[in-house]
C-alpha cells in the first residue's frame, strides 16, 4: 500500500464560481438525460426550482425544447436521430439512471399502465426490463453452481421477435458474467 497526497495523483481542476457550477451541472444533466423537464432536474439534483430555472437560462442556447402534455422538455438538438433496431431490450439494474433519473417516469411506463401495474408492484420493484423504451417487466438473477439463473416477470404479452430480443439480452448478460444462462419465465 502506498500513500500520496491527492494533489500528487489527481490533476488540478479549475475552480468554478457558483453560476459557472450551476451552468455546468445543468448542461451535463440535460445533455445526458434529455429529454427531461425542470422538475426532473430539481428532483435529481436537489436544487431549488429557482436555481434550475437560472441554470437552464444560462445554457438554453445549447438545447432545444418541446412542449408535450403541458410540460416543457429540454434536450440536445441532435442532427441525426438514433437508429436502434426494434425490438431493443435492456436488462436494467435497480437505480439505473434511465429509470431513476426522472421524477416523472410516465413516458417509459405506458405499457405498465395499460397492464394495470402500479409503481410498487413487485414485478417492477427491482431490476426492470426495457423493451423499445418501455418497462415490460422485471427480472432477477441467482447464481447457481455453474450458471446464472435469470427469472423474468413480464407484465405484457410479447411477440416472437420481442421474446427473441429478451433471450438475446439475457445471453449477452451471461457472456458478460462468463456463465451460461438459464431463464425462468
C-alpha positions in Angstrom: 0.0 0.0 0.0 1.3 3.5 -0.8 0.1 6.9 0.3 0.1 10.1 -1.6 -1.5 13.5 -1.5 -4.5 13.9 -3.7 -2.7 16.8 -5.4 0.1 14.4 -6.4 -2.2 11.9 -8.0 -5.1 13.8 -9.5 -4.8 16.7 -11.9 -5.7 20.1 -10.7 -9.1 21.3 -11.8 -10.3 24.7 -12.4 -12.3 26.2 -9.6 -15.6 27.5 -10.9 -17.8 30.2 -9.5 -21.3 29.3 -8.3 -23.0 30.4 -11.5 -20.4 28.5 -13.6 -21.0 25.4 -11.5 -24.8 25.7 -11.9 -24.5 26.1 -15.7 -22.1 23.1 -15.9 -24.4 20.9 -13.8 -27.4 21.9 -15.9 -25.6 21.4 -19.2 -24.4 17.9 -18.2 -27.8 16.8 -16.8 -29.8 17.7 -19.9 -27.1 16.6 -22.3 -27.0 13.1 -20.8 -30.6 12.6 -19.7 -32.7 14.7 -22.0 -35.5 15.0 -23.0 -36.1 16.0 -19.4 -38.1 18.6 -17.5 -37.1 21.2 -15.0 -39.0 19.1 -12.4 -36.8 16.1 -13.3 -33.7 18.2 -12.9 -34.7 19.5 -9.5 -35.7 16.0 -8.3 -32.4 14.5 -9.5 -30.1 17.4 -8.4 -31.8 18.6 -5.2 -31.7 22.2 -6.5 -34.5 24.6 -6.0 -36.8 25.4 -8.9 -35.3 28.9 -8.9 -31.8 27.5 -9.3 -32.9 25.1 -12.0 -34.6 27.9 -14.0 -31.4 30.0 -13.7 -29.3 27.1 -14.8 -31.5 26.4 -17.9 -31.5 30.2 -18.7 -27.7 30.1 -18.7 -27.4 27.2 -21.1 -30.6 27.2 -23.1 -28.9 28.2 -26.3 -27.2 24.8 -26.3 -30.5 23.0 -26.1 -33.9 22.8 -27.8 -37.2 22.3 -26.1 -40.6 20.9 -26.9 -43.8 21.2 -25.0 -45.8 18.0 -24.7 -48.8 17.5 -22.4 -48.2 20.9 -20.8 -44.6 20.0 -19.9 -41.5 21.6 -21.4 -38.8 19.0 -22.2 -35.2 20.1 -22.8 -32.7 18.1 -24.9 -29.7 18.3 -27.1 -30.5 19.2 -30.8 -29.2 16.0 -32.5 -28.7 16.3 -36.2 -29.1 12.5 -36.6 -31.6 10.6 -34.6 -30.7 7.3 -33.1 -31.4 4.3 -35.4 -31.8 1.4 -33.0 -33.2 -1.8 -34.4 -36.6 -2.7 -32.9 -37.1 -4.7 -30.8 -34.4 -3.5 -28.5 -34.2 -4.9 -24.9 -32.2 -3.7 -21.9 -32.0 -5.5 -18.6 -31.5 -2.7 -16.2 -30.5 -2.9 -12.5 -32.5 -1.1 -9.9 -31.5 2.6 -9.5 -30.4 2.7 -13.2 -30.3 6.4 -14.4 -32.7 5.5 -17.2 -35.3 4.8 -14.7 -34.4 6.7 -11.5 -33.0 9.9 -13.2 -36.5 11.3 -13.8 -39.2 12.4 -11.3 -41.9 11.7 -13.9 -41.4 8.2 -15.3 -44.8 8.1 -17.2 -43.1 8.3 -20.6 -41.5 4.9 -20.0 -44.5 3.4 -18.2 -47.2 3.4 -20.8 -47.1 -0.4 -21.2 -47.1 -0.9 -17.4 -50.0 1.5 -17.0 -52.0 -0.3 -19.7 -51.3 -3.6 -17.9 -52.6 -2.1 -14.6 -49.2 -2.2 -12.9 -48.7 0.2 -10.0 -45.3 1.7 -9.1 -44.9 -0.6 -6.0 -45.8 -3.8 -7.9 -43.1 -6.4 -7.1 -42.8 -7.3 -10.8 -41.1 -3.9 -11.4 -39.8 -3.1 -7.9 -36.2 -4.0 -8.5 -34.5 -4.7 -11.8 -36.5 -3.8 -14.9 -36.8 -5.0 -18.4 -37.0 -2.2 -21.0 -38.3 -3.0 -24.5 -38.2 -0.3 -27.1 -38.0 2.3 -24.3 -40.9 0.9 -22.2 -41.0 -1.1 -19.0 -42.3 -4.5 -19.8 -41.4 -6.4 -16.7 -38.9 -7.1 -14.0 -36.0 -9.6 -13.7 -33.7 -11.0 -11.1 -30.6 -13.2 -11.2 -29.5 -16.0 -8.9 -26.1 -17.6 -9.2 -26.1 -21.4 -9.2 -23.1 -23.8 -9.3 -22.1 -23.2 -12.9 -24.9 -21.0 -14.3 -26.8 -17.8 -13.7 -30.5 -18.2 -13.4 -32.4 -15.2 -14.7 -36.1 -15.0 -13.7 -38.2 -12.9 -15.9 -41.5 -11.4 -14.7 -43.3 -10.0 -17.8 -46.3 -7.7 -17.4 -47.5 -8.0 -21.0 -47.6 -10.5 -23.8 -44.7 -10.2 -26.3 -44.3 -11.1 -29.9 -41.9 -13.8 -31.1 -39.4 -11.1 -32.1 -39.7 -9.4 -28.7 -39.2 -12.7 -26.9 -36.1 -13.3 -29.0 -34.7 -9.9 -28.1 -35.2 -10.7 -24.4 -33.4 -14.0 -24.9 -30.6 -12.2 -26.7 -30.3 -9.7 -23.8 -30.1 -12.5 -21.2 -27.5 -14.3 -23.3 -25.4 -11.1 -23.6 -25.6 -10.7 -19.8 -24.4 -14.3 -19.4 -21.5 -13.7 -21.7 -20.6 -10.6 -19.6 -20.6 -12.8 -16.5 -18.8 -15.6 -18.2 -21.6 -18.0 -17.3 -24.3 -19.9 -19.2 -27.8 -18.7 -18.7 -30.9 -20.5 -17.6 -34.2 -18.5 -18.0 -37.4 -18.9 -16.0 -40.4 -17.0 -17.4 
